[in-house]
Amino acid sequence: MTAHAISRLAIDDRNLFIHHPDGNAVSAADVAALSPRLEGLRAKIKTWQQATQCSFLNLPAITDLNEIKRQGQRIARTFKRVVVFGIGGSSLGGEMLVRTLGDRDPKTVAVRFYDNVDPSTLDELNRLDIKETLFLVISKSGNTAETLAQFLTMLPRMEHALGDDAVGQHSLFITENKQGALYELAQRLAVPTIVHPPIGGRYSVLSVVGLLPAYIAGVDIDGVMEGARAMARRCADPDILQNPAFYNGAAQYLHAEHGRTISVVMPYADNMRFIVNWFRQLWAESLGKIDAQGRHRGLTPTEAHGVTDQHSQLQLLLEGPDDKLVTFLSNPSFRYLGLRIPMRFQDIPAIKALAGHTIGELFVSELKATRTTLTRRGRPNRTLTLLDHDAYAIGELIVLLEMETVVVAELMGVDPFDQPAVEESKTLTREYLACVTHAHDLED
Ligand code: PA5
């Protein structure tokens, strides 16, 4: 596949197939040869697309945006701030949309995500004006310890500030499990509840889970979903040469088979970092599994941040082990942005090359230089180019990355939608807590 623009997301995958000094390369023909192994996935895609199916691929078509807007408008009319409690798939997608596409107008309702139980961070909540705040609590299972603890520790403060009866007016829960603790709390505290779709957290961003906080924060959710629908159509194409997720997913799988099991995402745009946070969970939790033969599989997602990490990780990417594949995220508008470096001091050699150029020109030149240097050394990389404020392009990117994950999982022989091993740690946390009478009991 050559460089091509898909609507507003350009995928340049040519450098996935570069010459390798030791011959350890992947070719476009190798990718095409994997096509028969995607037969099972093609059948699944047909099922996922059926109108009655709630699947990650179908969410762009079936999610009720009018209902999300109705809820969002009511919240925006009533509150100045929304605090989202949730973790993993219940927060990362929404936070990505809010922080990447959210309205920076101070009149827009502020939406803040708390996805940890670091006590010093949660202390911020002591300074909140609770009367102006809605607490949006998101948990598919309704039993997640961190999320429940966040809400339960707020509850006495809410009751004190609002009176017992008003807690329900300042809270909204999104949950699926009617046997879960969150659902039970909703009943006892008269908190309205929205049903979480029957879809795993890390694939739920294009449902009410991600879209409601996004809409409240001023995100163009129609644009996101339009882009997502366009990419969902492309990602359902059975032809591996036409389907960008089949093609790029298969190429990443082949590179992993050649030892490149570390997936480095390198955004050259500060606010695209939240895309990487969301992607890391998607990639890690979906692929890190034991396959049917008992083999430990998975690709390790990691971030390098352009340009900052050129002065931190680039040396490793260039001359360290050949175990990485780099995906650059690039914003084409940056070359036109930024202040101009004055023409003065050109007699100083280090300033001469900079003089007269904008900060944006420097930024984009550094991306090009990093990419070329990697390519010259046979280090595979690809570039996804999009405007960081383009809702349509972000919608496309979300579906592309979800489908690539599913393609790699299919080829590896693991289930991308479960996370069987994390249960042990959750159970142990509860067991440790049960033994704690005083904080010092937790000393290692
Ligand atoms: O993607 C997933 O399934 C997980 O990361 C969950 O989103 C995370 O564990 C939170 O679960 P819950 O939404 O049940 O609170």
Boltz pocket constraint, residues with backbone or C-beta under 6 A from the ligand:
constraints:
  - pocket:
      binder: B
      contacts: [[A, 87], [A, 88], [A, 89], [A, 90], [A, 138], [A, 139], [A, 140], [A, 141], [A, 142], [A, 143], [A, 144], [A, 147], [A, 200], [A, 201], [A, 202], [A, 203], [A, 285], [A, 417], [A, 419]]
      max_distance: 6.0
